[in-house]
Amino acid sequence: MRPIDHIQNALADLNAEVEQLLRDTSRSMTQKDAAMLSLLREQKVLKQTLEDLRYLQDHPVPANQPCGISKYRED
């Protein structure tokens, strides 16, 4: 599935951005924390989206039926 590839690429880019932020010595820890919060939220959404897409790939939805992802999620 192409969307899975896009999400994986976005996660890889996000991880690189987090690594770069952690290595940035010009920022204080408070600045890093503020910047990191939005990145971690984005990462959480991307990971959940990736899990959902993989679930749908492994469990195709019959036509005119709800996908049932809410039953699959643990949180």
ZARO-31467 format. One record per atom (N, C-alpha, C): residue in one letter; x, y, z. Coordinates in steps of 0.05 Angstrom, whole numbers, padded with zeros to 5 digits, always signed. Example, Ala and Ser with C-alpha at 12.3 -4.5 7.8 and 13.67 -1.06 7.14 Angstrom:
REM residues 2
a+00264-00114+00156/a+00246-00090+00156/a+00264-00066+00156/s+00257-00045+00142/s+00273-00021+00143/s+00258+00001+00157/
REM end
This chain:
REM residues 75
m+00017-00024+00000/m+00000+00000+00000/m+00018+00025+00000/r+00012+00043-00018/r+00027+00067-00019/r+00024+00085+00006/p+00001+00087+00018/p-00001+00103+00042/p+00017+00094+00064/i+00021+00067+00067/i+00039+00057+00087/i+00067+00067+00082/d+00076+00066+00057/d+00102+00076+00050/d+00105+00106+00058/h+00085+00121+00052/h+00085+00150+00058/h+00087+00155+00089/i+00072+00139+00104/i+00073+00142+00133/i+00100+00134+00144/q+00111+00112+00133/q+00137+00103+00142/q+00159+00125+00136/n+00157+00137+00113/n+00176+00158+00105/n+00172+00182+00124/a+00147+00189+00130/a+00142+00212+00148/a+00153+00206+00176/l+00150+00181+00185/l+00162+00174+00211/l+00192+00175+00211/a+00204+00166+00190/a+00234+00167+00187/a+00243+00197+00188/d+00229+00214+00173/d+00236+00242+00173/d+00232+00255+00201/l+00211+00247+00214/l+00206+00257+00241/l+00227+00248+00260/n+00235+00223+00258/n+00256+00213+00276/n+00282+00228+00271/a+00288+00234+00246/a+00312+00249+00240/a+00311+00277+00252/e+00287+00289+00251/e+00283+00316+00262/e+00287+00315+00293/v+00277+00294+00305/v+00280+00291+00335/v+00310+00288+00341/e+00324+00271+00326/e+00353+00268+00331/e+00368+00294+00328/q+00361+00309+00308/q+00374+00335+00303/q+00368+00354+00326/l+00344+00354+00335/l+00336+00371+00358/l+00352+00364+00383/l+00354+00338+00388/l+00369+00329+00412/l+00398+00336+00411/r+00409+00337+00387/r+00438+00343+00384/r+00444+00373+00383/d+00423+00389+00381/d+00426+00418+00378/d+00435+00430+00405/t+00459+00438+00407/t+00470+00449+00432/t+00464+00479+00436/s+00453+00492+00415/s+00447+00520+00418/s+00420+00525+00432/r+00405+00504+00436/r+00379+00507+00449/r+00380+00498+00478/s+00365+00511+00495/s+00363+00502+00523/s+00345+00478+00525/m+00345+00465+00547/m+00328+00441+00551/m+00298+00449+00550/t+00292+00473+00560/t+00264+00482+00559/t+00255+00486+00530/q+00272+00497+00514/q+00265+00501+00485/q+00263+00474+00471/k+00280+00455+00478/k+00279+00429+00466/k+00253+00414+00474/d+00246+00417+00500/d+00221+00405+00509/d+00197+00416+00495/a+00196+00442+00491/a+00173+00454+00477/a+00172+00444+00448/a+00194+00443+00435/a+00195+00434+00407/a+00189+00404+00405/m+00198+00389+00425/m+00195+00360+00425/m+00166+00352+00429/l+00151+00367+00444/l+00123+00360+00450/l+00106+00357+00424/s+00108+00377+00407/s+00093+00375+00382/s+00103+00352+00364/l+00129+00347+00364/l+00140+00325+00348/l+00130+00298+00359/l+00129+00295+00385/l+00120+00270+00396/l+00091+00265+00392/r+00075+00287+00392/r+00047+00284+00386/r+00043+00275+00357/e+00058+00288+00340/e+00056+00280+00311/e+00065+00251+00307/q+00086+00243+00321/q+00095+00216+00320/q+00074+00196+00329/k+00060+00202+00350/k+00039+00185+00361/k+00017+00181+00340/v+00009+00203+00328/v-00012+00202+00307/v-00003+00185+00283/l+00022+00189+00275/l+00032+00174+00252/l+00034+00144+00258/k+00043+00138+00282/k+00045+00109+00290/k+00017+00096+00290/q-00002+00110+00302/q-00029+00099+00303/q-00041+00096+00274/t-00036+00115+00257/t-00045+00114+00230/t-00032+00090+00216/l-00006+00086+00220/l+00008+00064+00208/l-00004+00037+00218/e-00009+00035+00244/e-00021+00010+00254/e-00048+00006+00242/d-00064+00027+00239/d-00091+00024+00227/d-00089+00015+00198/l-00071+00027+00183/l-00068+00019+00155/l-00059-00010+00152/r-00041-00018+00169/r-00031-00046+00169/r-00054-00065+00176/y-00070-00057+00195/y-00093-00074+00203/y-00112-00076+00179/l-00118-00054+00166/l-00136-00055+00143/l-00124-00070+00120/q-00098-00069+00117/q-00085-00085+00096/q-00088-00115+00102/d-00085-00122+00127/d-00086-00151+00134/d-00115-00161+00137/h-00134-00142+00142/h-00162-00150+00145/h-00179-00132+00127/p-00180-00138+00101/p-00195-00122+00083/p-00225-00120+00091/v-00236-00097+00086/v-00264-00091+00094/v-00282-00099+00071/p-00303-00115+00077/p-00322-00121+00056/p-00337-00095+00047/a-00347-00095+00023/a-00361-00072+00013/a-00385-00065+00031/n-00389-00039+00035/n-00411-00028+00050/n-00412-00038+00079/q-00389-00042+00091/q-00387-00051+00119/q-00368-00032+00134/p-00373-00027+00159/p-00354-00011+00175/p-00328-00026+00178/c-00306-00011+00180/c-00280-00024+00181/c-00274-00038+00208/g-00286-00028+00230/g-00282-00041+00256/g-00256-00035+00269/i-00242-00014+00261/i-00216-00008+00273/i-00219-00001+00303/s-00241+00012+00311/s-00245+00019+00339/s-00245-00005+00356/k-00254-00028+00347/k-00253-00053+00362/k-00225-00064+00365/y-00209-00059+00345/y-00182-00069+00344/y-00163-00053+00363/r-00167-00027+00365/r-00150-00010+00382/r-00151-00016+00411/e-00129-00015+00424/e-00128-00020+00453/e-00132+00005+00469/d-00126+00029+00458/d-00128+00053+00475/d-00154+00068+00470/
REM end
